[in-house]
Each structure stands twice: as structure tokens, then as C-alpha cells.
Amino acid sequence: MSANDPYIVPGLVRGLAALRSFTPERPEQGLPEIAKSLGITRSAAFRTIHTLVSEGYLLEVPGKSKYRLGPQVLGLSYGFLASRELLEVANKPLEALRDSIDWSTHLGVLDARHVLYLIRFPATDGLSSLVHVGSRLPAAQTAMGRLLLAHRTEREIRKALELRPKSELDAALANRAHDLQRETVVHQGQFESGLCSVAAPVRDMSGSVVAAVSATKYTQDLDEDVTRQTIAAAQAISRGLGAAV
């Protein structure tokens, strides 16, 4: 940063430097480590960290006095991830999943209070996929969206749904407590009558849930093999992103 450039915003530069200090080797850091990395006092670093946490770029690690990168960082890099690594890694496993079970398969990411669909492989019946690439559906009402919301903090969920009816927020928080205890989220007709959907998480190299995959079909029966293969596809994508699963 040039000290003579009057248009540079020092606080913004410091915040970006704080985010860059998190690496695969250092996925979690405490206040002293961040302050040392930035070469500033702890009090100055605290203000930077507090701002990044309030905006969702850093998350507090439960039970520790440490922080890790938050979901808003993915939002900043969405264009890169969506156009390259995430889609490249996910395409083959999702296509293979569709071919194996003949359910429609999808990949989605959280976009504020919506789930954004990035990949779609329709089943041969032509009926089991209601969305197209680029579609945005209410996250709280879909299996993938519920799964993605479950891996956000209560504060983030409240912020995402702050303009929605209180009943929707209450349901999302109740679902979060339930969904975090399970490996998948299953919908049986909640979004569309007769449509069954099972969603599983996709993790990056830090272990954070950055996307979800789903398999959907008009059926009353969810075979255990469909669930098993959906989880396996999500894990294959996660490994391609560097996650240890």
C-alpha cells in the first residue's frame, strides 16, 4: 500500500490482509496470531476481526478463542469457483450419480436466503427436476437449502431471513438443530407434492460446507441405496476440493 495514495482505505486493506492470513496450514487463528500477522496491536486487530465477523467473512470457532473463514468469503470468490474448480470437480460425480440411480441430480450453493442451482442432470422421466441452472429457490423450503442453512450460525440465519415472516425464521432455526445431527436432509413432498429429495454436504479443504448436492424424484419411497450414493457423490466432490472425508 502506498502511504502517499489518498484514495487507499487503510481499514479495508487491513481487513483483506486479515482474510489472506488464513491458509490451509492455518485454517483457524486466534486474536494474537492475526494481530502478529498484520503487525498491529491486539486492540486494532480486534476491531478488524469484529467487523469481519459481523459481516460473515469470519466465523467464531465454537469452544475456542479462534476464528475461521466464513461463508461470505465464498460469495466473493463465487465467480471463480462456479466457473472453474467447483463445477469441474462436481460434474462427473453428479452425472454418474444420475446414471446410477436415475434420479435428477443437482449442485447448489447458498445465496443469501436462496439456494442457487449450479448443476442439473435430469432423470430420464423428465419430471423429477423442477429447476434449471441459475434457478434460485427459497433455501428454507428445499432440502439443499435446509442443509446449507444448517451449517451457518444462528446469527447468519437470522440475517438471511430478517425480512421474512417470523414463522419462517423459527422453522429454519428448529430445522437447523435437527439437521445438524444428520448426514443428509430429506424432503418428502414438503416443496412439491410427491417429490422426494435427499441432500448431502460438499466441503472444501478447510472442512467448511460450501455447497450441497441433491437427488430428486417423484416417488413415495427413498431407498437406502439412493441416500448412500448421494452421500458418496458429495464426498467425491469434497475430496476433489481438498477435503479430508
N, C-alpha and C positions, 0 to 999 in steps of 0.2 A: 504494500500500500504506500502510495506517495504521500508524504506529510504535507506537500505543497498543493495537493489537489483539493480544492474547496468543495467538490461535489461528492467526495467519498463520505459514506456514513460509517463512522468507526464502530458503532454498536452492531450494525449489520455484518460488517467484516468479522467482528469478534464472534458473532453467532454462527456464521458459516465455518469459521475455524474450529469452533467447538464441535460442530457436527462432523467435520473431517477428522477429528481426533479419534473417533470411533472406527475401529478396524476389525477384520475377522480375528486378529490376535487380541484385540481389546474390545470385545462387544459390550462390556459393562465397565463403567468407571464411576468413581466417587468424586465429590467436590474437590478434594485435594489434587487428584490426578488431573482433572480438567483444568484447574487453575494453573498447575505446573505446566501443562501442555501449552496453555495460552500465554504464559508468562505474565499473569496478572494476580492480584490479590484474591483471596477466597471470597471476600465480600463482593468484589466486582464480578467474579465468576458466578456467584450465587444469583445475581440479578440476571445474568445471561441465561443461566440454566432455568431459572423460574419462568422466564419469558418463553423459552423453547418448550418447556413442559406445558405451559398454559395453552400453547398453540398446537400441541400434539406432535411436535418434532422430536421430543424426548419423552420417555416414559420412566416413572419410578419403578425400580425392581422391588416387588413385594418382599418384605422381611429383610431388606438390605438398605444401606445408605448409599445406593448406587443408582445409576441411570443407564438406559439403553435407547437406541434409536426407536422412534415412534412411527406410526403409520403415515404421517404426513410426509415423511421423507420419501416413501414410495410414491406418494402423489406427485412430488417434484420430479421424480425420475420415471414417471409413468410412460412418457413418450418413448424413452429409450427401452425400458423393459418390455412394453407392449409390442414394440416393433421388432425387437430382436430376441433377447435371451428367453424371456418367459414364453413367448409364443413358439419359438423354435424348439424349446425343450418340451413343451406340452403337447404339440400337435400329434406326434406319433403315439404316445401312450393313450390319448383320448380317442384317436381313430381306432386303435387296437381294441380299446375297451368297447366301443360301439360295435365293432365287428364281432367281438366275442359274445356279448350279451344281447345285442340288437335292441338296446335302449338308446335314446338320444343322449349324447354326452356334451358337456359344456365346461368352460373355464370362465370364472368371473372374479372381479376384484371389487372392493368396497369403494364407492364414490359418494362420499357424504352419507346421506340416508338411503342411497340406492345401491344395488349391485349392478355393475356394468359387465355385460357379457362380451368376452373377447374371442371365444372359440365356440363353434357349434358344429356337431356332427349328428345329423338327424337319423333316427331309426328308419328302417325300411317301411314301416307302416305309414310314414308321412304325417302322423298325427301327434306324436309324442314330444314335439318341441314347439312351444308356443312363442319362442323368441328368435331373434336374429342377432348376428354380431352387431354390436353397438347399442343394443337394447338396454334400457335402464328400468329395472323393476324395484318396487319398494323392498328394501333389504329385510325389514321386519316380517314380511309376508312370504318370503321364499326360503327354501332350505339352505341354499348357498349364502344368502344374506344373513340368515339367522346364525349360521356357523361363523361367518366373518365378524358379526357384531359380538358374538360370544367371546372372541379373542381381543376385544377392545375394552378399555377401562370403563367403569360406570360413568365417569366424567365425560368421556368421549361419546358414549351412547346418549347421554343427556344433551350434549351439544348438538349431535347429529339430528336428534328428534325434538329439539326445543320448540319448533313451530308446529309440531304435530299434536293431536289430541292426547291428553294425559293418559287415557286408557291404552294408547299405543305404546307410550313410553313405559308404563307399568308392565305391560305384557312383555316388552323387549327385555326389561331387567329380570323378570321372572324366568323368561326363557334362557337368559344368559346363565343364571345359576344352575339350571337344568342341563343345558347343552355343554357346559364346560366339563361335566362329569362323563361325557361320552365321546367316542371316537368319530361318530357321524351324527348328522342331523337328518331326520327322516320326516317328510311330509306325506301324509296320506289324504289327499283331497282338500288340504287347507287352502291352497291357492286356486286350484281349479278342480271341480268335482270329478272324481275318478282318476285324477293324475297322481301317480306315486313318484316321489323324488327322494333320492338319497345323496347327501353331500359330504365330502371329506376335505380336510385342510391340506393346503400346499404351503410348505415352509421354505424359507431361504437359509443361507449359511449360518445366520445368527440364531436360527430356531424360531423366528417370528413367523406367524401365519400371514402370508402376503396375498394369497389367492385361495380359491376353492374350486373343486371340480364337482360336477353332479351328473347323475344318470337319472333320466325320467322316462316314464312310460304310462300309458293308460292301462292300469291293472289294479286289482284288489290285493294282489299277493306280492310281497317283497321277499324274493328268495335270498337265503343267506349267502349264496354264491355271488349274487349281484353286489351285495354290500362288501363282501371280501374283495372282489375285483375292483370295485370303485376305490376302496382304500389303497389297494396295491397300485393303481394308476396314479393316485395322488402322491404316494410315496416315491414312485419312479420319477415324477416331475420334481419333487422336493430334492431327491438325490442329484438330479441334473442341475439344480440351482445351488448345490453345495451343502445341502442339509445332511446331518448325520441321522438318518432314520433307518 
